[in-house]
Amino acid sequence: MAIKAASTTIIDDDGVLRGSSDGVIVSHADPAYALVETVVNFEKEVFGGSIAGYTSGGYVASTPYETAIERFPFQIDGATATDIGNLNVGVSGHASHSSQTHGFASGGSPPSNPHSEIQKFPFSQLSGTATDIGDLSPDAPWSGASIQSSSNAYIAGGASPPGASEISTIWRFPFQSTVRVDDIGDLAVINRRNTGISSPTHGYSLGGDNPAAPFANDVERFPFSIPQATAVDIGNLPQGSYYAAGHASSERGFRSGGRRPTAPTAPALNYTITHFPFAVNTYSHNIPNQFTINPQPIISSPYTDTSYTGGIAYQGGHSSTTHGYTSGGLYGNPPFPTSNKFTTIYKFSFSNLASEASDVGDLNSKRSLHGGHQV
């Protein structure tokens, strides 16, 4: 049960101290001394980081299951990411999460036989290897949506062996040291390759790939506040896609890029950024100011491939408190040769909703299907 004061949540259902400023002042009058006041700091309900973005694992060149962890600064444009360590086990297509102090890479790798390890690495490290701190279920998901609250990681949907079949399960594990993975509910439909977005109160699953819709456009949502929840379909994206990147400010969710249906006049990869407000409970892309496609492409110029007109997918997604970032990924059209991977880091504003993403740096190596983290 949440504890509130004047309609403001002080301690939420997860036992996390919250509020609307930088701290809570706890005071009492000691009869022997003057009034004593103590400032108790709490964890802010902000998804984005303020220091740096991180990538973990991925498909690098001809290595499908990479171990490298890279870091790039949010405050400096034009930087090249630095290799700061390695995962314990090389993975791609895995779930990625970020606490205030650590990154988590869970599951991933071959869809026919995905890994179950939950790997944890400190954001403070400049070198070293991630630690295996637990395991997902025997039917560990691959390519599910990565979602998180301030205290828990969630994986929604994905593919599970045998046969890499789509699943609807929503898994949860705490960021604290003792890992317990719980099945807390289901998506409305089975799904994989879906995009995860996190608001301060809810998790969102966007798009994806399932038997009924190879390029799904569903938007599903579930609350963090209850221990068991089934996601509710609350609307549709303007265009279905999968393997898009997810980003979040405190008020809006953003989806960038993604694989979409191929057409004679349209490239296979999406080049737009879609955004929507968390405050609206149902969505239709026909209603102004809900789902909006930016009028500008996510990238400013095409590559030299004459069949490529802009667009990326299979990239890492990162969020600072003010901007969204994408890292690496694929460009071009199927069958996506290894040479179509790239290193570029793009950045777009959360406040200027019509802004075009700009090239602000590079990863140390070309990669796709990697994890995106931030602190």
N, C-alpha and C positions, 0 to 999 in steps of 0.2 A: 504494500500500500504506500502510495506517495504521501509525503508530508508537505503541506502547503502553509504559506503565510500570506494573507491578503491576496489570494488567488495565484501566488507565485510559488512554483515548486521549489522546495528547499532540498529535499531528499527524494529522489525518484524511486520507481519500483525496482531498479537494479541496485539501490543502495548508494547511488552516486550523489554527492553534494553539488547542488546547482544554484543558480540565481541569475540576475540580469546585470551584474556589475563584476568587478574583479575579485570580489570576496564578500564574505558575510562577517559582520562585526558581532561577536559574542561578548556581552558585557554583564557585569554583576557588581553590586556595591558591597565591598568588604567593610564591615563596621570599623575595622582597625586601620584601614587605609583609604586612600582616595578611590574613586570609581576606576575599576580595572576594565580595559577593553582589549580584546584580542581579535586580530584579523585572521580569519580562517579562509585560506584560498581554496578555490574549487576548480574543477575541470570545466572549461568552457565548452558549450555545445557548438563547436565549430569544426567542420570536417577537414578543411584545408590546413596546410602547413604554412610556415613562414620562413623556413630556412632552406630546404632543399627537396628535390625529387629523387627517387631511387628507382632503378629497374632491377629485376631479379630473373635469372634464367632466360628462357626463350629459345627460339630457333635461330641460331647464328651461323651464317654461311652454310656449310654442309653439315654442321653439327646440330641435330634436331633437339638435343636436350642439354642446354648450356647450364653452367654453374655460376657464371660471373654475376656479381652485384656491382652496379655502377651508380654514381652519385653526381648530380648537377645542381648548382646553386640557383635559387629563385631570384636572388637580388642582383645577379650579374648576367646581362645578356651577352651572347657571343662566346660563352665558355664551352669547352669540351668536357664531357663527363669523365670522371675518374673511376677506375676499377678499384673498389675498396674491399673486396673479399669474394667469397664463394659460398654458394649453397652446399649443403652436405651431399645432396643428390641432384644431378642435373634434371631439370623439368622444363616443359613448355605447356601452354594452355592451362596453367594452374590458377588457383584463386590467390589474390593478393590483398593484404590488409595492412593497416598502420595504426598502432597505438601511439601514445605520445613519446614513447621511447624505443619502440622496436617495430621492425617489419616482419610480416608473416607470409610465407609461401606454402600453400597447402595443395596436396594432390597434384594432378597434372600428368603430362607425358603421354605415352601411347594410348589412344582411346580404347584399344582392345585390352590393355592391361595397365591401367593408370596406377600411379603411386598413391599411397595413403598417408605419407609422412606430412606432418605439420612442422615446417622449418622456421626457426626464429632467429633473427639477427639484430643486434643493437645498432641504432642510428649513429651512435657515438663512435663506432669502430672505424678505423682507417685501414685495417687488414684483419684477416681471420676467416673463419668458416662458421656458417650458420649451424645451429644446434637442432637436432631432432627432438621435439618436446612432446610428441604424441602422434596419434593416428586418427584419421577419419574412419568411417565405417568400412567393412569389407567391400561394399559396393561404392568405393570412393569415387566422387564425381570428378569429371574432367570437363573443362570449358563451361562451368557454371558461372552465374553472376556473383561478383564480389561485392558485398554490402557490409556496412558496419555501423554500430552505435559507438558511443564513447567508451564502452566497456566490453563489448562483444563483437566477434566476427561472425558473419553469416555467409553461407554459400547457398544460392537458390538455383535449383535445377542442375543441368549438366548432362553428361553422358556417363553411363556406368556399364561395366562388364556384366555378363558376357555380351559381345556384339555391339558395345558402345551405344546401347539404347538410351533414348532420352528419358529423364526422370523428372518428377515434380517436387521432390523433397527439398525442404529448407533446413539446412544444418546450422547449428550455432555452437561456438566455443568461446570461452572467456579469454581475454587478453592476459589475465593473471597467470602466475606460473603453473598452477595446477590445471591441466587441460582435461576438460570433460566435454565430449562432443555429443550434442543432443539433437534428435529429430524433433523440431518444434512445429512443423506444419507442412503445408504444400502450396505450390503455385496452383493457379486455377487450371492451367494446362501443362502437360509435360513440355519441357523446353531445354535447349542447350544453346551455347554460343550467344546467350543473352547478355545484355549490358546491365550492370548493377550501378545504382545511384543511391546515395544515402542522404536523407534530410536529418535534422536533429531528432525527429520523432518516428520516422518511417523508413523502410527499405523499399526500393522500387526495382522492378525487373522490366527492361524494355527490349522489344524485338526478340530476335533469336531465330531458332531453326527447329521445327517440329514436323511430324508427318502430315499434319493438316495444313501447315503453312511454312514452306521452306525459307521464306523471307517474312517472318512474322512481324506484325506491327502493334501487337498488344502492349499495353501499359498496365502492369499489376503492382499492387501496393499492399504491404502488411505493416502493422505497428510493432515497435520495439517494446511497448509497455506491458504486453501480456505474454505469459510463458508459452502458450500454444496459439497459433494463428494460421489461418488459411488466407492466402493472398486473394485480393479482390481485383477483378479486371475493371479498371476505371476509365478506359478510353483507348484511343488508337493514335499511333504516330502518323505523320503525313505520308511516310513511306517506310515499308518494311525493310529491315536489314539485319545482319548479324556481324559479330566481331567488330562492333563500334566501341569507342572509348567512352567511359562515363566520367563526369566531373560534377562538382557541386559547390555552390556558394551557400551561405546560410539561408538563402531565400529561394534559390532556383536550382533546378537540375539541368545539366547540359549533356547532349550526346553528340559526338563528333565522328565523322567518317563512317566507315562500315561497308561491308559487302552487300550489294543490292542486285536485283534482277538485271541481267544484261539485255540491252535493247540496241537496235541499229543506231539510234541517235543518242544513246546514253552509255557512259562508261560503266564498268562493273563495280567500281568503287565510288562511294559517296564522297562529295567534296564540301558538304555543308555542315553547319552546326545547328542543332535543334535545341531549343530551350523551353522550359515551362516553369511556372511558379508552384512551389510546394503548398501554398495556401489554398489552392483550388482542389476540390474533392473529386470532380469528374472532369474529363477532358474530351474535347473534340477539336481536331486541327482546323475545323471550319470557323471556330469562334476566335475572334481577334484576341491577342495578348495571352493566349494559352500556349499551345504549341506553335512556335514561330521558327521558320527557317531563316537564318541570316541571309541577307541579300548578296553577301560576298562569299567567295569560296574560302575554304579553310586554309588553302595555300595560295600564294600570290602568283606563281608561275608554273607552267608545266615542265616536266622533265623532257629529255631529248627524244624519248620514245614517241614516235608520231601517232601511235594509237592511244596515247595517254593524254587526257584533257584535264587532269586534276582529280585528286581523290586519294584517300588512304584507308587502310583497314588493317586489322591484326596488330594495331599499335598499342603502346602503353598509355594509360590515362592517369594524369596527376592533377591535383588541385592545390593551389596556394589559397590564401584567404581572399585574394583579389583577382586571380587569373586561373584559367585552365591551361594545361600543357598536354601535348601529345609527344611521344618519343618513338622514333623508329617506325616499323611497320612495313607494309607492302604497297607498291603502286603498280599501275598498269592494268592488264587484263589477263584472265586465265590463259595458260595454266600457271602463271606466276613463277617464273624461273627464279632461282636463288639470287640472280643478279638484280632482281627487282626489290630486294630489301634495301632499306636505306637508314641513315643515321640521324636525320634531321630532328631537332626538337622545335616544335611550334608552340606559340603562346597566344592566347586570346583573352580579352577583358571580360570579366563578369558584369561590369557596370555599363560599358558601352556595348549594348546588345547588337549593334549593327557593324561592329568592327571586324576587320579581316584578321585572321591569324597571321603572325609574323614569324620568320625564322630567327630563333634566338640562340642556337647552338647545335651541338652534335653529340650523339653517343660515341663511346670509344670504339664500338664495333656495330656493324649492321645486324639488326635483329628484328624478329617478329614473334608474336604469341608469348611475349614476356610479361612479367608482373609490373604493375605501377604502384609506387608507394610515395609517401610524403611525410615530412615532419615540420 
